[in-house]
Each structure stands twice: as C-alpha cells, then as structure tokens.
Amino acid sequence: MHRMKKGLFIALAVLLTVLSCNKLGTAPLDVSINPTNIPDSVSTDFSPALPNEATATPMTKSLRLNQIPLYWFAPLPPLSVNEGRPFIGSEDYMDLFTETAEWDHAVEYIQVFKLYGEWVAYQATDEELRIVLENIEQRGLAVAVEVGPLNPSPECGQNIEGFAGIEEGIHIANRIKNAGGTIHLIGMDEPYFYGHFYSGTNACRWSAEKIASEIDTYINEVRKIFPEVIIGDTEPLTGPADASAYRDWMDLFREVNGYDLAFIHMDIDWSRPGWSDEVKLIEEHGRKTGIPVGIIYTGNSFDKSDEDWLSAAGERVKKHEVANGGSPEHVLFQSWNDKPDFLLPDSEPFTFTGFINLYFTDKEKLGFLREGVGANLALNKPVRVSNLTGDLLGLLAVDGDLGTLWSSGGDAPQWIEIDLGAEYNINEIRMTPSQFPEGRT
C-alpha cells in the first residue's frame, strides 16, 4: 500500500459472504451452517487410471509416469511444531498406508505420491518410512520428494527455503534407499526464486546462471544414488517472479546445462489477481519447449476448517481449468498448511481424498455452496463499489476466496453494493475487512 500526498491513506478490503437458504416469502430456517523427460528404463503403464471397486491394497502395479496430465498427492505429514509452523500436519496421515485405508477410489486417479524432505530426513522413523514406501509401491504410485538443492555459502543462504543443500539431499536419498524404496521424481523447492529474487535476511541474489549451475551439481550427486530419477522444479508465482521470469528461467536452464528441467510446478500467490492468465502463459511456453507445467492447488493458510480450505482450493480449480481454460500437464493436490486435518475417507466431501474424488467425478461441485442451506448468495454476483485500486476489483470481494480482496484505495467511508438477483431472507452476513493504517472500518 502507498500513502497519498494529501494525507492519511486507507485501503479498505472487504470480502462479503451472505448465508441463506430462503427467498423472501418462505419461512426462514432457524439454523446456520458454517460454511517429461523420463529415462527409457523407467517402467510405465499407459493405461488410464480409472476408479475401481477394490477394497484392499492391490498387488504392486506398474508406474504410470507418461500419463498427461500427471496427478500428484502431497499431504502434510506429522511434523514437529516450530515457530514458523505451529501445527503438526494431517492427523490421519499414516492411516493412508494401511491395507484398509478408505481411499481406494481416489488413489486410482493418482500417479505420484510426494513426500516432504524434512519428514524423510529428520522426522520419520525407520519403520514409518518402510511402511509408507511399501504401501506406495503396492498401490502403483511413483515416489517423489521435495528438496532444497542449493548449498548455502558462508555469506548467504542460511535458513532460507531452497537451500537445504546437497548433503541433506544425499541423506534423504540414502534413507529411502535403505528403507527399500526408490525415488522416482524430485521436485526442487523453489531454488530460483529464493536464490535470485528473495531479498530478505541472508539473501544471496545470485544470477540465474549460477543457480542453474548449482542445480546441475546437485542433480549429478543425487543420480549417483538413483541414476534414473526425474528432477524438476517448483517455483512461486509471486512478486517480480512472473510468467516472463519463469519462461526465461526454463530457457536459461537449458542454455546453461544442455538439458531441460523435467517439469516446473507453480506455487501460486492466490492474492495475485491475474494468476490464472500468467499460469496459462507458462503452460503455453512449456508445451512449446516440451517441459510439463504443473499447478499446486491449495486453500489458505488461515482457513479455520477443512471445509473452508478445500472449498477455497476448489474455487481455484474451477477458476483456472473450467472458467479460464487452463490445461496444466501436472496437477498437484498438496498442503503445507494446518488444514486439511483429515485425509480419509474418500467418500466424504471435505476430506483431502474426498476432494480428489470430486475433482475427477464432478468438478463443478468443487468450491463453495451455491444453493441450499449454507449457500453463499453473494458468490460471484454483480457488484458496484465506491472506489478501487488498480486491478483489486469489486468482484474479488465476492469470489468466495479469502486470498483475494477488493481495495478501495481511499479514506473511509467506502461502500460496496451487491446485486443478489432476487429477494432473500438473509440468515447471516460475514464481512472480512482490513485496512492500512489500522483503524475503524
């Protein structure tokens, strides 16, 4: 936000949710419901993944890494609480890896299960790791890990994402190998952004060329343990790291190393109004260069319930793939947030595996309720506003996504008018305001 020359500047951001179930004239309810670069030696199976009626863990299946789109699942495992992560991950994470785990339908849509490097390196016991790897293999899923490939220097990189280093990467690879597993894919943890764009404490601000060269060193070391591992990148679409930057990064990596990134996955700043259009530009460049581009669907870090988190993720799916025609070649169902707490069973709509089921069986039902008890009557309805700033439009106040906002860009008072399209008995109004500087809204 900026200060205006004439004095105090207040930006008022509002997200309005109206909950009801009755048009005016009917009896109101008295309840409120809260709302590819693949080595030739990798075994693949080109048959599509369709749900079946299996009720127990199947015999070991072939991998399906040539499937496009390629679908990944990466829930947050049980991790120790720290200052930056005051939560422990999904409560039933280890239940996924039992023979009676109730996700036999959802798992048939998934080809890759991604493990967090921190969990593999420091949190999982030998027995937990063995159980997880055996079950992933039995279900015919490829094993992926997320790692930071860059080595911090004496001058920079300490305690920065992306700078876990080669030594930790080797440790992760050896732990998985010693547990009887194989790493099929590695998703590097945002090395370009944190090595080049990040400007906070211990920032390196390295050139893209240096980062690409450092990654090549990491890849060569890891392939001494797993020669066939497929290694791609994960990067955030945020701040100056825009579509143009990532198209350039994909090209420069090839120029420096003589080979392509195996894929690039986009971690989206959901408050960025044009994020879907930018992802489409990166997808288009990926198709031209033969580099699969993926998107990570998440909710918000501040969501209070699994329903809220999964509903927000669902709205983002529909915005990108249904409304805007996005076509990612990799799709990742992933969380590094407090939610969702529950992954199972896949028969429930607001578990993570239930979300995966719905994505494939009825994508239109993802997101927030649009009718019936607890519906958000204001969702995507026409609005008029008193003022706005840049591309923070009024429609962002009623898109159901707390990751986006309308900003008036002026002093209070400001107003927003929403056309619900009909008369209703309103059961509840929820408004989420913010302003800078803080004060009365």
C-alpha positions, 0 to 999 in steps of 0.5 A: 500500500502507498500513502497519498500526498494529501494525507492519511491513506486507507485501503479498505478490503472487504470480502462479503459472504451472505448465508441463506437458504430462503427467498423472501416469502418462505419461512426462514430456517432457524439454523446456520451452517458454517460454511517429461523427460523420463529415462527409457528404463523407467517402467510405465503403464499407459493405461488410464487410471480409472476408479475401481471397486477394490477394497484392499491394497492391490498387488504392486502395479506398474508406474504410470509416469507418461500419463498427461496430465500427471496427478500428484498427492502431497499431504502434510505429514506429522511434523514437529511444531516450530515457530514458523509452523505451529501445527503438526500436519494431517492427523490421519496421515499414516492411516493412508498406508494401511491395507484398509485405508478408505481411499481406494477410489481416489488413489486410482486417479493418482500417479505420484505420491510426494513426500516432504524432505524434512519428514524423510530426513529428520522426522520419520522413523525407520519403520514409518518410512518402510511402511509408507514406501511399501504401501506406495509401491503396492498401490502403483504410485511413483515416489517423489520428494521435495528438496532444497538443492542449493548449498548455502555459502558462508555469506548467504543462504542460511535458513532460507527455503531452497537451500537445504543443500546437497548433503541433506539431499544425499541423506534423504536419498540414502534413507529411502534407499535403505528403507527399500524404496526408490525415488522416482521424481524430485521436485526442487523447492523453489531454488530460483526464486529464493536464490535470485529474487528473495531479498530478505535476511541472508539473501544471496541474489545470485544470477540465474546462471549460477543457480542453474549451475548449482542445480546441475551439481546437485542433480549429478550427486543425487543420480549417483544414488538413483541414476534414473530419477526425474528432477524438476522444479517448483517455483512461486508465482509471486512478486517480480517472479512472473510468467516472463521470469519463469519462461526465461528461467526454463530457457536459461536452464537449458542454455546453461546445462544442455538439458531441460528441467523435467517439469516446473510446478507453480506455487501460486500467490492466490492474492495475485489477481491475474494468476490464472492468465500468467499460469496459462502463459507458462503452460503455453511456453512449456508445451512449446519447449516440451517441459510439463507445467504443473499447478499446486492447488491449495486453500489458505493458510488461515482457513479455520476448517477443512471445509473452508480450505478445500472449498477455497482450493476448489474455487481455484480449480474451477477458476483456472481449468473450467472458467479460464481454460487452463490445461496444466500437464501436472496437477498437484493436490498438496498442503503445507498448511494446518488444514486439511486435518483429515485425509480419509475417507474418500467418500466424504466431501471435505476430506483431502481424498474426498476432494480428489474424488470430486475433482475427477467425478464432478468438478463443478461441485468443487468450491463453495455452496451455491444453493441450499442451506449454507449457500453463499448468495453473494458468490460471484454476483454483480457488484458496484463499489465506491472506489478501487485500486488498480486491478483489486476489483469489486468482484474479488470481494465476492469470489468466495476466496479469502486470498483475494480482496477488493481495495478501495484505495481511499479514506473511509467511508467506502461502500460496496453494493451487491446485486443478489438477483432476487429477494432473500431472507438473509440468515447471516452476513460475514464481512472480512475487512482490513485496512492500512493504517489500522483503524475503524472500518 
